[in-house]
Each structure stands twice: as C-alpha cells, then as structure tokens.
Amino acid sequence: MTGERTLALNPVVYGYKADPIALGMDLIASYGVTNKFDIWVNFGSITVYPVFYDNFWVMARHDLGGSNIIAFKVNNLSASIQYHGCLENKAVYLQSNAAITCTYETYSDINFKAIISPGVKIRTSGWDIFCDVIPSYTIKQDFGLTVTPGFGFSVFGDLFSVGVTLKDVTGNMSPLVGIWYFHAFLF
C-alpha cells in the first residue's frame, strides 16, 4: 500500500524489439487515502515510436490485511478485479497478482483474462534479483507465458528496477527492456 497521506510517483520507460524497435513510457502516481486504501492513476501508457498510442487507467486498492489486497481497475478498454498478495521474509519473497479482465467492446465478445504472477527476489544489501513468471489464459485466444528476469536497488528510499521481459515465450518471443523508478512524497 502507498501509505496514508503519501503521494508516490512511478515513471516507467521501456523499449522492445519490434520492426522497428518500439519505445514507450508510463507515468503512474498513487495516493494513500488511508493506510488501507489507495488510488493509483496511470496518466498514460504512451508508445512514442513507431506509432503513438495512449492508455489511461485508474485503480482503487483496499488492504484486507496480511499482504492481501483487492483492487478494481478501469481503463479506456476494459475493467478488472484484481488480487495482490505477497509472502516474504528477510531473504526472499513470493508475490502474486491475479486479475479477471472484461473488455467493453461488446457484450457478446466479453474477454476474461486471468493472470497469476509469482516472482522471487533475493535481497542482499539493498540489491534485489528477481524473476517474474506470468502465465495467462485469454478466452478466444490461448495460453501465454511471460518471464521477466531483472534486478533492483534502493538509494535513499527511492527504488530502481531494470528487467528484460520475454513476452510470449510459448511462441514468438518479443524482448522488452523496462526501467522502473519509484519515489514517495509524504504530506
């Protein structure tokens, strides 16, 4: 959770191998209304090259306790109900996200998608090594698998992560390099 009366900014820059190479960014902000309720806003998932694309979303999250969070997310294309959970100790963690997504296109073409995203991170003196594994199944499409190995580190409370996402490792692989940054402002 973001934390009561806390504003956090999370800019993300990424690029991936396409024909030609694509570049994009997200600017995500979260605000903790209370210690158990926060709101996240993505001001735009913007692909800036080779074509311009923008996707805006808002997500409200409620902490059920014990690192169990339920969320409701809406964007210009779909709505989803999500579960976020985390088990951790001083050495490793196991994070999970599950989502059921429904598109707005037509009632006869409702698209449900379930994603479970466990990740493992080894913590050593402010450095993190992780590998997210994301299996997914989309009705009217099929099974997909995304793997993101990477590393992260913390400097003065700011968090940095770099990962290489291998999309659809079950078929056509499309590597995506991402750089994440997280900074919280207290009010």
C-alpha positions, -999 to 999 in steps of 0.1 A, spaced: 0 0 0 11 35 -6 7 47 30 -17 73 45 -14 108 30 15 97 8 19 105 -29 42 82 -49 54 86 -85 64 56 -106 77 66 -141 85 36 -163 105 37 -195 106 7 -218 117 -4 -253 112 -36 -271 124 -53 -303 98 -49 -329 101 -39 -366 113 -12 -360 122 -10 -323 94 4 -302 98 29 -273 72 38 -247 66 51 -211 41 51 -183 37 78 -156 19 62 -126 10 80 -94 -5 66 -63 -21 83 -33 -27 67 1 -61 79 13 -56 58 44 -32 30 54 -57 5 40 -70 23 9 -51 39 -20 -58 51 -55 -34 45 -85 -36 65 -117 -16 59 -149 -16 92 -167 -7 74 -199 9 43 -212 24 61 -242 41 44 -271 61 71 -287 77 51 -315 69 38 -341 33 48 -336 17 69 -309 -7 51 -285 -21 63 -252 -38 42 -225 -51 58 -192 -62 38 -162 -73 42 -126 -71 16 -99 -86 16 -63 -70 -8 -39 -81 -20 -4 -58 -38 20 -75 -68 35 -46 -74 59 -17 -97 59 -4 -85 25 -37 -93 8 -50 -66 -14 -81 -64 -36 -83 -39 -64 -107 -26 -91 -91 -12 -122 -107 6 -152 -91 20 -184 -103 31 -218 -106 -5 -230 -115 -27 -200 -123 -32 -163 -107 -57 -140 -110 -71 -105 -76 -80 -90 -60 -97 -61 -24 -88 -50 -6 -108 -24 29 -112 -10 47 -136 13 82 -126 23 110 -129 48 144 -112 50 158 -132 22 131 -139 -4 96 -131 -13 68 -146 -34 44 -121 -49 12 -129 -67 -13 -110 -88 -45 -124 -102 -69 -105 -125 -101 -111 -143 -105 -86 -171 -136 -78 -191 -135 -56 -222 -161 -30 -231 -162 -39 -268 -195 -58 -270 -214 -80 -246 -211 -110 -269 -173 -105 -271 -165 -102 -234 -129 -112 -229 -120 -127 -195 -83 -130 -187 -66 -145 -156 -30 -138 -148 -10 -152 -118 24 -135 -114 47 -151 -88 81 -135 -85 111 -144 -64 136 -119 -51 168 -124 -32 177 -94 -10 214 -86 -4 224 -52 10 199 -31 -10 201 -51 -42 173 -73 -55 174 -101 -80 141 -112 -93 123 -133 -119 86 -128 -125 68 -156 -143 34 -147 -157 12 -175 -171 -21 -162 -187 -51 -176 -204 -74 -154 -225 -108 -167 -237 -109 -167 -276 -71 -166 -277 -49 -191 -258 -23 -197 -232 7 -173 -229 38 -171 -207 59 -141 -199 91 -142 -180 109 -111 -166 144 -116 -150 159 -85 -136 175 -66 -107 166 -37 -84 183 -15 -59 174 12 -34 190 46 -29 178 70 -2 144 53 -1 139 55 -39 135 22 -57 150 14 -91 144 -18 -111 156 -30 -145 141 -60 -162 141 -78 -195 106 -91 -203 104 -121 -227 68 -119 -239 50 -150 -251 79 -174 -245 55 -201 -258 57 -188 -293 70 -156 -308 94 -140 -283 95 -103 -282 120 -89 -256 111 -58 -237 136 -39 -216 120 -19 -188 134 6 -163 111 14 -132 116 41 -107 96 47 -75 96 78 -53 72 86 -24 63 122 -13 50 125 23 23 151 30 
